[in-house]
Amino acid sequence: MLGLSVLSVLSLKSKEKEESQKHLNLLKNQFLAKCAQLSVPPRKHGDIMHVSRQFKAESKKSEHGRKTLEALEENMRSVVSTLEEMEVQMDSLEEKCRIMRSKLEDEEEKAQEFLQLSEQTVLRLPALLSRPANEPTLQEHLMKIVPNPPAVIKALQMAPVLEDVRTFLELAHKQVDAVQAAHNDCSAMD
């Protein structure tokens, strides 16, 4: 009803509008003053206070629920972001694993080919010259040629760059000595 009164006031001319507006404000103020003077029955007043307290409690629960919901949504966004990052990392790792598997298969094929090649290859080495048992070994022969053998040995032992060479030479000497000993044993049996 008040809405209809407002609409009727809006359609009037401005002087009439002002008078109508004053009259409506006066009626409204009188109505509110009468409402303020009304007494509330005691039981109803208690119910209103109870409803007010209940409203405040529900408002607090609602606010707490809203904050909890916001925190959960933030945590959910964080978890989703972490999962997306982990998925990207997992895809990257799967790609690396695929590449490594491919390389491993290639290396296994190469190793298999090498093994097959080494099984098929026969070394055709010239026969070793037979030498008398009292003939000195190659190392002994080389040490006789060198003017100061202990100095050469010490220099070889001290040089870190020559460590691999020294190891190689020692291994080569052992293998030559073993081959010569085997050859001598075969010659002795004949």
HELIX and SHEET records of a PDB file:
HELIX    1   1 LEU A    2  SER A   11  1                                  10    
HELIX    2   2 SER A   14  GLN A   37  1                                  24    
HELIX    3   3 PRO A   42  GLN A  120  1                                  79    
HELIX    4   4 LEU A  138  ILE A  145  1                                   8    
HELIX    5   5 PRO A  149  MET A  158  1                                  10    
HELIX    6   6 GLU A  163  MET A  189  1                                  27    
END                                                                             
